[in-house]
Amino acid sequence: MRIAILGYGNLGRGVELAVRQNPDAELAMVFTRRDPDSLKPATEGIPVYHVSSVKDHVKEFDVMIICGGSATDLPGQTPVYARLTHVIDSFDTHARIPEHFANVDKAARETGHVALISCGWDPGLFSLNRVYASSVLPEGKDYTFWGKGVSQGHSDAIRRIPGVKDAKQYTIPVPDALDAVRAGKNPELTVRQKHTRECFVVAEEGADKAEIERTIRTMPNYFSDYDTTVHFISEEEMKASHSGMPHGGFVIRTGSTADGTHNHVIEYSLKLDSNPEFTASVLVAYARALVRMAGEGTTGCKTVLDVPPAYLSPLSAEELRAHYL
């Protein structure tokens, strides 16, 4: 499969690295909003084009992985490019997924393409585990905890605020809440009781820090429902102490069977050294599925919930049954 990358930031570079680990994939080209001459991919000989020329190259790749941010990039980008080609994105603003799906579905169906949105680990792999667990234990409760780790989407949302030069946001589970869930106590938890958010911000010289902090704390879908701490730090401290991209989390379902006397806990967890590299690896696996679905004539928008697990693997159905079933 020939993969095109749109956006060459942390996620785009992660996709490039993930492609190298998949023998049935090759990186065809990179599209950027920057000056193409200013960008040099790590893979030798990969052409770089401006995003305005996507329509001129759609026959030269099979699927485009759009590596923009969920706050302002993907809601506009994915529907536009779904009209031109098969696309996949990692849109992660949970509250706006139905709206984003509808916009992308309309664009893809009108032009005969297939698109996959909200692909990564949450939404993505965690979504699958929530569906599996709730289906197996219909009498129960779902809990999802994220972190401690850097949220790319939340960090990007802060960086879009006027006066912000750089930012990193950490999502941190509340330990008492996590312990209560694992103990099977089935607590009723608000989002504020489950997580805290900690922001480290490098402000531009002369910026109104009080206004930046107010904007962060009141940002809907990102920070307004959480206890949020904002630290203003120097560029030097950002580079020294916050240059990594760790993340992870837990999906837990507690439930009972029979007459309710037998209780069960299902837990799926991730511990990631690099959030963008792992997310990129998920995107490349689902790009394989997307290419297969396109080959079957599928059109419209899909999510990870619509993709057969076998479509993610380069192995044949016979090999999967022999080695993984």
C-alpha positions in Angstrom: 0.0 0.0 0.0 1.3 3.4 -0.9 0.8 5.9 1.9 0.8 9.7 1.7 1.2 11.8 4.8 -0.4 15.2 5.3 1.3 17.1 8.0 4.9 16.4 9.1 4.8 17.1 12.8 5.3 14.6 15.6 2.5 12.3 14.3 3.5 12.6 10.7 7.1 11.6 11.6 5.7 8.7 13.6 3.8 7.5 10.6 7.0 7.6 8.5 8.8 5.4 11.1 5.8 3.0 11.3 5.7 2.5 7.6 9.3 1.3 7.7 8.2 -1.6 10.0 5.5 -2.8 7.6 6.9 -4.6 4.6 3.7 -4.3 2.7 3.7 -0.5 3.0 5.7 2.3 1.4 5.7 6.0 1.9 4.8 7.6 -1.4 4.9 11.4 -0.5 4.4 14.0 2.1 2.1 17.0 1.9 2.7 20.1 4.0 1.3 23.6 4.6 4.9 24.9 4.9 7.3 25.6 2.1 8.0 22.1 0.7 11.7 23.0 0.2 12.1 23.6 3.9 11.1 20.1 4.8 13.3 17.0 4.5 11.7 13.6 5.4 14.0 11.1 7.2 13.4 8.7 4.3 15.7 9.4 1.4 14.0 10.5 -1.9 10.5 11.1 -0.6 8.9 13.9 -2.5 7.3 16.8 -0.5 4.4 18.8 -2.0 2.3 21.7 -0.8 -1.2 20.7 0.4 -2.7 22.8 -2.4 -1.4 20.1 -4.9 -3.1 17.0 -3.4 -5.6 16.7 -6.2 -2.7 16.5 -8.7 -1.2 13.4 -7.0 -4.1 11.3 -5.9 -3.4 8.5 -8.4 0.1 8.2 -6.9 -0.9 6.8 -3.5 -3.6 4.5 -2.0 -4.5 6.2 1.2 -3.7 9.5 2.9 -3.0 9.7 6.6 -4.0 13.1 7.8 -1.8 14.1 10.8 -3.3 17.4 11.8 -4.7 18.5 15.2 -8.2 17.8 16.3 -8.9 21.3 17.7 -8.8 23.2 14.4 -7.2 21.1 11.6 -9.1 17.9 11.2 -12.7 19.2 11.2 -11.9 21.1 8.1 -9.2 18.9 6.5 -10.7 15.5 6.6 -14.0 16.3 4.8 -12.1 18.2 2.1 -9.6 15.5 1.4 -12.2 12.7 1.6 -13.6 14.2 -1.5 -10.3 13.6 -3.3 -9.1 10.2 -2.0 -9.3 7.6 0.8 -8.3 9.2 4.1 -7.7 8.3 7.7 -7.4 10.6 10.7 -7.0 10.5 14.5 -9.7 13.0 15.5 -9.9 12.7 19.3 -12.4 15.3 20.5 -14.9 12.6 21.8 -17.9 15.0 22.2 -17.6 16.1 18.5 -17.1 12.7 16.9 -20.8 12.3 15.7 -20.6 15.7 14.0 -17.2 15.0 12.4 -18.4 11.6 11.3 -21.5 13.1 9.6 -19.4 15.7 7.7 -16.8 13.2 6.5 -19.4 10.6 5.6 -21.2 13.0 3.4 -18.0 14.0 1.6 -16.7 10.5 1.1 -20.1 9.0 -0.1 -20.6 11.8 -2.7 -17.2 11.0 -4.3 -17.0 7.2 -3.8 -14.2 7.2 -1.3 -13.9 5.5 2.1 -12.7 7.4 5.2 -11.8 6.3 8.7 -11.9 8.8 11.5 -10.9 8.8 15.2 -8.3 6.1 14.8 -5.6 5.8 17.5 -5.6 4.3 21.0 -8.4 6.5 22.4 -10.6 6.9 20.5 -9.5 3.7 18.8 -8.1 0.6 20.6 -9.8 1.7 23.9 -13.1 2.1 22.0 -12.9 -1.5 20.9 -12.2 -2.7 24.4 -15.2 -0.7 25.8 -17.5 -2.4 23.2 -16.0 -5.9 23.9 -16.2 -5.6 27.6 -19.7 -4.1 27.8 -21.0 -6.8 25.4 -19.6 -9.6 27.5 -20.7 -8.1 30.8 -24.0 -6.3 30.0 -24.6 -5.8 33.8 -21.8 -3.5 34.7 -20.0 -0.2 34.4 -17.3 1.2 32.2 -14.4 3.3 33.4 -11.6 4.9 31.3 -8.6 6.5 32.8 -5.9 8.3 30.8 -2.3 9.0 31.8 -0.2 10.0 33.4 0.9 11.3 30.1 1.1 14.0 27.5 -2.1 14.6 25.5 -1.2 15.7 21.9 -4.6 17.1 21.2 -4.8 19.1 24.4 -1.3 20.4 24.1 -2.1 21.4 20.5 -5.2 23.2 21.7 -3.2 25.3 24.1 -0.6 26.1 21.5 -3.3 27.6 19.3 -4.1 30.2 22.0 -2.7 33.7 21.1 0.4 34.4 23.1 1.4 30.8 23.6 4.8 29.8 22.2 4.9 26.2 23.3 2.9 24.0 25.7 2.6 20.5 27.1 -0.5 19.1 28.9 -0.4 16.1 31.2 -3.5 14.1 32.0 -3.3 12.5 35.4 -5.7 9.8 36.9 -6.9 10.5 40.4 -5.4 7.6 42.4 -8.3 7.1 44.8 -10.8 6.9 42.0 -8.7 4.3 40.1 -8.2 2.2 43.2 -12.0 2.2 44.0 -12.8 1.0 40.4 -10.2 -1.8 40.5 -11.6 -2.9 43.9 -15.0 -3.4 42.3 -16.8 -0.6 44.3 -18.5 0.7 41.2 -18.2 4.4 42.2 -20.2 7.1 40.5 -17.5 9.5 39.2 -17.6 12.8 37.4 -14.9 13.6 34.9 -13.5 16.0 37.5 -13.2 13.2 40.0 -11.4 10.9 37.6 -8.6 13.1 36.2 -6.7 16.3 36.8 -4.9 18.2 34.0 -1.5 19.9 34.4 -0.3 22.4 31.8 3.2 23.7 31.2 3.2 26.8 29.0 5.9 28.9 27.4 4.4 32.3 26.8 5.6 34.8 24.2 7.3 37.8 25.5 4.8 40.4 26.6 1.8 38.0 26.5 -1.0 38.3 28.9 -0.4 35.2 31.1 -3.6 35.7 33.1 -5.7 35.7 29.9 -3.9 32.6 28.6 -4.6 30.8 31.9 -8.3 31.9 31.8 -8.6 30.7 28.2 -7.1 27.3 29.1 -9.3 26.8 32.2 -12.5 27.7 30.4 -11.9 25.8 27.1 -14.9 23.6 26.5 -14.3 19.9 25.7 -10.7 20.2 26.9 -10.3 21.8 30.3 -13.5 23.4 31.6 -14.8 20.2 33.3 -11.5 19.4 35.0 -9.3 20.7 37.9 -6.6 22.3 35.8 -3.2 23.6 36.9 -1.3 26.0 34.7 2.5 26.5 35.1 4.4 29.1 33.0 7.9 28.0 32.4 10.9 29.0 30.2 11.8 27.4 26.9 14.9 26.0 28.5 12.9 24.2 31.2 10.4 22.9 28.5 13.3 21.4 26.5 15.0 19.9 29.6 12.0 18.5 31.5 9.1 18.1 29.0 10.6 17.0 25.7 9.2 13.5 25.8 5.7 12.2 24.7 4.8 9.5 27.2 1.2 8.4 27.7 -1.1 5.5 28.4 -4.2 4.6 30.3 -6.7 2.0 31.4 -10.1 0.7 30.2 -11.9 -1.1 33.0 -15.3 -2.7 33.1 -16.7 -4.1 36.3 -19.7 -6.4 36.1 -21.6 -9.3 37.5 -23.0 -12.5 36.1 -25.9 -14.9 37.0 -27.8 -13.5 40.1 -25.1 -10.8 40.7 -23.1 -12.8 43.2 -20.2 -13.4 40.9 -18.3 -10.2 40.1 -15.7 -9.7 37.4 -13.2 -7.0 36.3 -12.0 -6.6 32.8 -8.9 -4.3 32.4 -7.0 -3.3 29.3 -4.0 -1.0 29.7 -1.3 0.8 27.7 2.0 2.3 28.8 3.6 4.2 26.0 7.0 5.8 25.8 5.9 7.8 22.7 2.3 8.7 22.2 2.7 10.0 18.6 4.8 6.9 17.5 2.3 4.5 19.0 -0.7 6.4 17.5 1.1 6.4 14.2 1.5 2.6 14.4 -2.2 2.2 14.9 -3.0 4.5 12.0 -0.7 2.5 9.6 -2.4 -0.8 10.6 -5.8 0.7 10.0 -4.6 2.2 6.7 -4.1 -1.4 5.6 -7.7 -2.2 6.5 -8.9 0.9 4.7 -7.1 -0.1 1.5 -8.8 -3.5 1.7 -12.2 -2.1 2.3 -11.8 0.3 -0.6 -10.8 -2.6 -2.8 -14.2 -4.2 -1.8 -16.0 -1.1 -3.0 -16.8 0.3 0.5 -17.6 4.0 0.6 -18.4 6.5 3.3 -17.0 7.1 6.7 -16.1 4.3 9.1 -14.6 4.0 12.6 -12.5 1.3 14.2 -15.8 -0.3 15.4 -16.6 -1.1 11.7 -13.4 -2.8 10.8 -12.9 -6.6 11.0 -9.8 -7.3 13.1 -8.3 -9.6 10.4 -8.1 -6.6 8.1 -5.5 -5.0 10.3 -2.9 -7.8 9.8 -0.7 -8.4 6.8 -1.1 -12.1 7.5 -3.6 -14.3 5.6 -6.7 -15.6 7.3 -5.1 -19.1 7.4 -2.0 -17.7 9.1 -4.1 -15.8 11.7 -6.1 -18.9 12.5 -3.0 -21.0 12.9 -0.9 -18.5 15.0 -3.3 -16.1 16.8 -6.7 -17.8 17.2 
